[in-house]
Amino acid sequence: MLSIVPTPIGNLEDITLRAIRILKDADMILAEDTRHSSVLLKHYLIETKMIAYHQHNEHGITKQLVSRMKSGEHFALISDAGTPGISDAAFFLVRECLKENVEVNCLPGATALIPALVSSGFPTDEFLFAGFLPQKKGRQTKLKQLAMEVRTIVLYESPNRLVKLLEELNEFFGNERQVSVSRELSKMHEETKRGSVTELIQYFKMKEVRGEIVVVIKGLVEN
């Protein structure tokens, strides 16, 4: 069996009792960064052995891991934060497990997407999660498409590229489009800043931006 186990995005208390039990009972934990995840495991006295599993080695070791699970071993997959498979490695392993009839079970749990969306104040009945935008090829085409989207849009972005993204939103979405930027969710310096694209550009240009970023954009309101 493969268990997909969400881990806290910041505050270590944001983990379920079931997740802790599975991490303790698993034969092996596959972690995006074992050094990072060791902090969580030590906090909850989890002694299960870890090995690194990420986008740079997944193609090389997945076949062996799937074979071991077929033979009866239970592996748990975690990422550095949140739910594995949301903008990080997991899809390839899940697909290969299903091909070989290995049971896959995904636990509910922490993700930055939902808290940022709900706290934005924008409509949540329908929304589009676009993850990280392409860095080069296809970026402008994607922005043009999103600019015409009537649903609320959720993006992930790194802190050093936030202002650039906001300036692109100014170009393609217009300076009055309403945006909500959340960072450091569940951590000590958690912040959500809401306003027009122009207001947020001015605000974030005046400060050093740190932490994981979730950008929520109000959908296009047709006249």
N, C-alpha and C positions, 0 to 999 in steps of 0.2 A: 504493500500500500504506500501511496504518497499522500502526505498531509500537507496542505498549503496553510501556513500558520502566520496570520498577521501579527506584527510586533508594534510597540508604541512608536509614534512619530516624534515623541519628545519626552513627555512625562512617563516614567517607568510604571506608574500605576495603571496606565491605560492598556492593560492586557487582561484577557479573560482567564478564569480558573481552568477552563477546558484547555486553553492554549498551553498553560504551564504544565498541565498533566501530560499532554501529548509530547511536549518537548522533553519531559523527563522519561517518558516511556519509550520513545523512539529508539531504534537501533543506531541511527545516525542523523545529525542535523546538517543540512546543506545550507551554508550561509554565504551571502554576497561578500561580506568582509568579516572573517572570523575574529579579527582583533576588535572590530566595532561591536560585534554581537556578544563577545565574551563579557562585556560589561553587564548586559541584560542577564545572561546566564548565571553569572556570579551573584547578582542581586537576588535571584530566585533559587539559588542553590541547585542549579541544573548542571549535572555532571556529564551529560551525554556528549560523546565525541562529535566534533565538528570537522567538516572539510569545506574548502572554498568551492562555491559554484556560482559563476557569473557569466556575463556575455562573452568573455574572452576565453573561457575554457569549456563552455557548455557542449560545443560540437565534438570535443575530444574525449569527454568522459561520460556523456549521457548514455551511450549504449551499455557501458559497463554497469552504470547505476541501475538502469532499467532491468538488466539481467539479474542483479542482486535482489531487486524488489520482486521479480517474478519467482525467485527461489524462496521467498517468504519474509524478507527483511522489510521493516517499516521505516521509511525515511520521512523526515519533516523538512520542508523547505521554508526558509525565512529570508527576508531582504534586510537591508540596513534599517528600514523604517516603513511601516505601513503594510499593505497587502501585496505579497509577491505577484508579479504579473502586471501590475499597474506601472508602466514606464520603467520596468526593469526585467531581468531574466526570469522566466518561468514558462512562457508559452511553449518553447521548444521541448522542455522536459515533459510538460503536461501532454503535449501532442504525442510524443514518443511513448509515454506510458499507456495512453489510450489505444494506440496502435497495437500494443502488446497485451492488451486486456489487463493491465495493472490498474487496480482501483485508485481513483483520485478523489480526495475529499478536501474541500476548501472551507476553512472556518470563517465565520464572520468576525470582523474586528476593525482595528484602526485604519484610517486612511485620511489623508489631508483633504481630499476632494470634497467630501460631504460637509464637514464643518465650515469650510470656506464658502461653499455654495449657499448653505442655509443662512449663514451670518451676513451674506452680501445684501440681502433684502430684495434681490431680484427674483422673478418667477422661478419656481422649482418644479412645477408640474411637468415641464419638458425642458431638457437641457442637452447640450452637446459637449462631451468631454473630448478635447482634441490633444491632450497630453502636451509634449514638447513639440513645438513647431520645427520644421526642417531648418537647419542652420544656414544652408546656402541654396542648393538646387530645389526649386519648387516653393520657396518660402513666400515670395510675393504672390504667386498664384493662389496659395493657401490663404493668405491674408485677404485677398480680393474675394474669395469664396465666403470666408467667415464674415466679412463685412456685410453681406446680404442675408445672413442667418437671422431668423426671427426668434429663435430659441436662445435662452441664456447659454453663454459659452464659457467653458472652464479650461484654462491653460495652466501648464506648469512652466516655470522659468527659473533660471539660476540668478542669484543676486547681482552678479556682475553684468548681466544682460538685461536687467529689468528696465532701466531707463531707455535703452535702445528699443525694446519691445513697445513701451509706451509711446515713443516717438513714431514708431511704425503704425500704431493704432491711430495716432493723430492724423497720419497721412491717409490711411485707408478707411478708417471708421468715422473720422471727423472729430474735431476738438471738443464737442459737447457730449459725445457718447459717455454714458455713465459706466464706471469701472470700480471694482472692489479688489484691493490687493491685500492678501493675508500672508503673514510671514511668522516663522517661529511658533506655529500653532502648538498649543499645549505646553509650551515652554515658558520660562520666567519672563522673557521679553516679547511675548506674543503681542502682535499688533495687526489690526485690520483698518486700513485707510480707504475711505470711500469718497468718490467725487467724480468730476468730469476728467477726461483725459488730460486737459490742460492743467487742472489743479493738481493731479497726481504727478505729472512731469515736474512741475515746480517743487512739489514737496520732496520727491525722492532725489532730485538733483542736489538738494541742500543737505543730504545726510548720507552716511555710509550704510549701505544696505547689506544685511547679513541674514543668513538662514534660508531655509527652503521657501520658495515663493509659489503661491497659487493666485492666479489672476482670473477674476470672474467678470465677464463683460455682459452688460445688458443687451438683449437682442434688438435687432432693428425694429423700430416702430414705424410702420408705414403711414404716411399722411393720407 
